[in-house]
Structures are given as C-alpha cells and as structure tokens.
Amino acid sequence: LQELQSSGRGRFLLEHAAPFSAFLTDSFGRQHNYLRISLTEKCNLRCQYCMPEEGVQLTPKSDLLTTREIIALAKLFVKEGVEKIRLTGGEPLIRPDVVDIVGQLHKLEGLKTIAVTTNGINLTRLLPRLKEAGLNAINISLDTLVPAKFEFIVRRKGFHKVMEGIHKATELGYRPVKVNCVVMRGFNEDELLDFVDFTKDLPLDVRFIEYMPFDGNKWNFKKMVSYKEMLDTIKQRWPELEKLPCETSSTAKSYKVPQFQGQISFITSMSEHFCGSCNRLRITADGNLKVCLFGNSEVSLRDHLRSGASEEELVQVIGAAVGRKKKQHAGMFNISQMKNRPMILI
C-alpha cells in the first residue's frame, strides 16, 4: 500500500478506486465477493449428516439452472465484484459438463479463484482436465481414515478412490489441498489425531467442521464436538501446536504442528460463528439465492432470468436480497428447530 501511495499513478488509483458494489454490500457493511454455486442436487454418496436416509425429493431437471444460466449469473456477480466462485452440489463432479463450466468461468475477467468442493470419488479421473480448464482450488470431503467406517458414514463404497483423489491433487500442485472433515461424537472424534498426522508429509489443510443442524440429519447437540474440545485433544498430543494468522473473512481458525508439511483448521460455525465477517452468497441448483446458509429465506433468480429480466433488474433483485441479510444466524438451538433445506439441496 505504501509503495502505491508513494507513486503518482498509485495515488491516483487509490483515490479513484471504484467502490465495492453497493448491491453486494449488506446493511452491516459486509462485502460479498465470494459466491458458491451448486451445480446439482444429486450425489453419488449418501452421507448421514447431509442427506436423510430415505433420500430427498429432487427438483425436476427443467427447474434446475442450465449451463447458460449458471454462466450468465456468474458473469453478473463477477461484474459486481465477486472474485471467488466455488462449485458445490450435491456432488459437482457428477455434472457431465463440469469441465466446460470451469472453462467458461475461467474466461470471466475479474474472477481470481475457481474452486470446487467434492467428495473425491470422480476426482482422479477429472482433475487433469479441470486443472487445464482453470480450476485453482480444491476441497475434498473425508470424514474418516478407516475404510469400513467410511462405508458406514457415506452408505457407499469408495474410500480408496477418495484417497487416490487427494494424492492426485497434491501431485498436480494444488497447495493446500483442503480436506473437509465433519466431526461427530460417537462417529469419528476418536480419529482427530490420525487426521492431524495425515498433514505430516502432505501439503494438506485438514479442516475440522463442527457438526451442523440441517433438515433430516437428526441433529443432536450431544453429537457436536466443539472446536475447543477438539483443540484440547490435539494439544495433549502436540503441545507445540502453533496458531497461524488468518484473513478477516476466513471461516477457519488455522494451526500447524511445527515441521509438518500441512496444517489443520477448525470451522466453528456452531460454537463461535463468524457472521460478522461473512462474505459469501449461495445459489442453489434450482437457481435460488441464499444470503445465509442457515437462513431459510431464498429468492429465485431462475424465475427472474426466465421471465426475461434485464441485467439491471436482476442486480436490483440480488441487491434487495443482500440488503435483507441479517446480522447473524439464529444460533445452534434455534437453527435446529428451524425449517431449512437438507444440506444436499443447498
């Protein structure tokens, strides 16, 4: 910044920098420069904390966003200041044209990061093409390092495919490869130390996520292991654990065992929410904008698009939704009582 200020051109740029989009700034001054787009509601796994056992009623295909609509919306958000887009699902890598979508997003001027969150089952096969298309960052969900337990949690086989995908991502130079682990009491909290060990020789960021309530996942306070409890357990084994600095809008508190190649993080959405610095918006596969993961208010961008709304009208609709965003979510007890979509449909 000082270098910029000292040069004439830099001073000019700072003084005349375009302010961040008013439409993507809410009434608490939060600037939303990060958009998550769900590409599909379908998944090739049936994780217990994500989907009710009986499955979910899927939206008819004609009601889901087409590729053209996804790119049109992405273009609009990027024009308004979004710098990072994450593709989610369901399982985004089962969408047949996912590589093409990444390639089209890669052409959007101003977009700095294209990320994907995947369960890793199809990753080894697709990653070389995704990387070539412009994929910059990758999160892989893995809740256990025990193959038999993996099958129990996800109700499917595939553990070795996921491990292969993680190694493939490190081979292809992704740094760090983020591994998302939802910690549930009685399921996998006994594996915390093994997961930390997993970061010893690989450039991973293992992210321990507090178990969150969603429709149909039978959330129960007793199943939640808080960040403080996890940290205590890990510090007993590695008292030298160091806290790492983090950027303001980060949802993760990061730590590292000295000399380990990777690091660990905690996503404390239940015990210590990070609503104050939230910079993210979500578009569901059926085209609804959600301004908060835990809020049940949604607005259909798909319907506006399909009724021929102009770019300007769409931006107004988006701005109005962002403007209604609350200061923070309802807290874990209230969230668990609230009607919201199952995670798979978000």
Disulfide bonds with the S-S distance in Angstrom:
none
